[in-house]
């Protein structure tokens, strides 16, 4: 019995040491997953804003197109929009800066979304 009691004393605190060792890895994993979610959300925002901007631009023109793109995206995303006609289709390209942990803190890498809509000419 003495041998077993001595062994349990040597193992005392082992769980605490393992926990302290794993916490940084767990936090790093959570940060990586959060960044992936944020990147996916940025692609979704850019695509939706480009679709909406192209739809509005097909009816009302270029100035309305860029305004419509900005309506769906907050200022922290550093958005730029380009609107143009391409044959019978009105195209919009919305570019956002790749966020790091939250919108507003970016590394300058663009995320783009493109949308198009058939031109609707008023007579």
Order of alpha helices (4+ residues) and beta strands (2+ residues): alpha-alpha-alpha-beta-beta-beta
